[in-house]
Amino acid sequence: MQRHDFGYFIHEGVSNLFSHGFMSFAAIGITVACLLIMGTFTLVAYNAEMLLRTLESEYEILAFVDDGCNEAQTKAVGEAIARLDNVKSVEFITREEAMEAFEERNLDEYMRRNILPEMFRDRYAVYVNDLNQVKQTAAAVEAVEGIGEGNVRVDEDIAGGFILVRDVASAVSLALIAILLVVSVFIISNTIRLTTFDRRDEIAIMKMVGATNGFIRWPFVYEGFLLGLLSSLIAFGLQWLVYASVAKGIEAADTLQFLSTVPFSQIWKPVAASFGAAGIIIGVGGSLTAIRKFLQV
């Protein structure tokens, strides 16, 4: 392919983009809508994943220290737990701190008056790296000298629930994003096919005078590239506005304080790259799919 051919292809691609103004506008509008749907769902899934990770990081195994342990032995227990596999961090909680936490959760005045620090025990809150191994980690903590059998509290149902929700959310997100991408390519290819239909006679004549499929195809590839790139830029700008508005609304709502969103300033680069890549794939893929039928002359 000669160098001057690229100039011709780009010129034809840009000309086609503007010569079919309404259809180009329709193609861009449809692509923007598809990208917004995919982007919104992906960002919701990403924020849900981050929220789950935060909740997982706060999941703790409570290990109660034997009453017979002195201060040095209690410290040694914490050091031994910290050296175990899958243990991310260990936090020591005194019986006084445990009592204060209990009082904060229980507002009954009678219970608060009759609860003494001696009724509580020193303990360690153990945070893990992998919730899938929480049962094995709890058993290892229980085996540490100074803890003993029956002195470890772990809720495996909560850990299993976190794992199930995370796995289901990831699978559903990937499936829906893949489906939306395929649907987007199908829609844009049919939209571009309508613009190509008006030029079927021109394409047939070019084929008959000896033009190669590549020579005919490249202008449409550039047109699809421009459509996808322009659509991705518009969709990214709209996505940023929507995301910022939703994040601001969640932050201002008193009933949604348990929810948190990742600041868009932290994720805009991968989001922009994803939008650009998806827009170009949809535009170029749609163009190649649309032109294939008309090359069969």
PyMOL commands that set and color helices and strands:
alter all, ss='L'
color gray80, all
select helices_A, chain A and resi 3-19+21-57+71-82+95-105+109-114+117-119+131-142+156-197+200-208+213-252+254-256+264-294
alter helices_A, ss='H'
color red, helices_A
select strands_A, chain A and resi 61-64+87-93+123-128+152-153
alter strands_A, ss='S'
color yellow, strands_A
deselect
rebuild
show_as cartoon
